[in-house]
Amino acid sequence: MPETASIIPLDAARELIARYKGRLKAGSEALRAAYEARPLTDPILKGRSHLVDGVLLDLWKDFGLPASATLVAVGGYGRGELFPCSDVDLLFLLEDQPDEDLQERLTQMIGLLWDVGLDIGHSVRTEAECLEEAALDVTVMTNLLEARFLCGNRALYEQFEQHLRERLNPGQFFKAKRLEQEQRYTRHNETPYSLEPNCKESPGGLRDLQLIGWVSRAAGFGTHWRDLAKHSLITDEEATELREVERFLQHTRIRLHHITGRREDRLLFDHQDKLARQFGYESNDVRRASEVFMQEYYRTAKKVTQLNTILLLNFGVEFFPNRYPAAININERFQCVRELLDVRDEGVFDRHPSALLECFLLLEQRSELKGMTARTLRALWRGRKLINAEFRQNPANKALFLRLLQQKRGVVHELRRMNQYGILSFYLPAWRRIVGQMQHDLFHVYTVDQHILQVLRNVRRFVVAEHAHEYPLLTRLCTSFEKPWLIYIAALFHDIAKGRGGDHSKLGMKDARDFCESHGLEPADTDL
């Protein structure tokens, strides 16, 4: 069709809609059938991207758009990764502002794309406008970073790609994406463990993995997990783990889209049992299939947040290597590096198992420490299995654990960190049973372990003066106790026996009494 041709008449447009709608439906059904016969993520994600590519290329010809214009896939579609009901992000890249005729044809084409069943996110911009928007909005920069040429003016696209890369500052992009993640975490209450998490946006979801990919791409580290290992940002084992957790989350989102028939990323109660069955989980005498599935989801989300934390720490060192002074020794086991607690060497926990608890105590006691280095977190995760029966019976370790509860600051924060890296589960074997344990009632919104930590947080606020205005009576009562940390023990054990069968309050009371007696608490404190 020549460049001066009029827009497509109504009858012809209806014929195009019917043709392409049928093509997309048949292609989507074939992809779903192939996935259900052999559940592999790459064929369905890349297959849908390829299916949409074909429709767009043919429609571009049908509308006779000028050779000077360019059609560009951006965002997830630009990566060549489309989930069954994901939106399709497009950039119509132009040399100049569109005249009336081009504007009309673009408007009709975009409308027709909606009519054939595609959920379109689009922008019509010149190169200069793209660069200006990218400089102002990190979300736009992120979408354009994953741009992929579809058709049209390749020279314009390559020029745009080169200029975008020249204007990209990897360090500033990293800082902006890290802030964006912090804000997203806040919107989801800083936890992956809500009972109905979002498998894309919640902490530990696909967005955490995508963020790593975006920063890696911006820095030129590569586009695959193995590329990060080659740059010594992660180990080969961690690269394998990243691919495994990514695959699990992709399967979850694919199946969720199939179950709902729309772009739904929340693991609502209504969908959890169906998802569990599709994953092959079955109910048993103690737990429903949905609970088994969700526990696996939470384990995956925990691993994602661990790997995300390690990589963001390593990215920070890579982008800003000289920002902080040399290491400052704390003791023979630990040092301070870039305001982070660091093991003096990676064999510290093997030689001094008690340091597995000491490191959390140091974080409570030293306000200058903002967290742990990547190698400390790795060593902590590897060393958690050193916490065995002998470790738990060691009087020095029992005293250390009680000291963790008795500090003036950081108690809840460090218990959360101990839970995140498996230390709490190994020190309190009863705790291991409730990690990721669902609660099906009207009163809880988190898993049992996270609910307990939330209760502990609330109790902790009763003894902190700055929160006295919230519950004045409770604050007066708690601050009058000689040993307010005894209330923390009560909070830790109040629901610890859930999911075992029987009366969890009586079972939990026994666990609490055993803990108190084994840790040498006075009889009166134990009774309290």
Secondary structure, 3 states (H helix, E strand, C coil): CCCCCCCCCHHHHHHHHHHHHHHHHHHHHHHHHHHHHCCCHHHHHHHHHHHHHHHHHHHHHHCCCCCCCEEEECHHHHCCCCCCCCCEEEEEEECCCCCHHHHHHHHHHHHHHHHCCCCEEEEEEEHHHHHHHHHHCHHHHHHHHCCEEEEECHHHHHHHHHHHHHHCCHHHHHHHHHHHHHHHHHHCCCCCCECCCECCCCCCCHHHHHHHHHHHHHHCCCCCHHHHHHCCCCCHHHHHHHHHHHHHHHHHHHHHHHHHCCCCCECCHHHHHHHHHHHCCCCCCCCCHHHHHHHHHHHHHHHHHHHHHHHHHHHHHHHCCCCCCCCEECCCCEEEECCEEEECCCCHHHHCCCHHHHHHHHHHHCCCCCCECHHHHHHHHHHHHHCCHHHHHCHHHHHHHHHHHHCCCCHHHHHHHHHHCCHHHHHCHHHHCCCCCCCCCCCCCECHHHHHHHHHHHHHHCCCHHHCCCCHHHHHHHHCCCCCHHHHHHHHHCCCCCCCCCCHHHHHHHHHHHHHHHCCCCHHHHHC
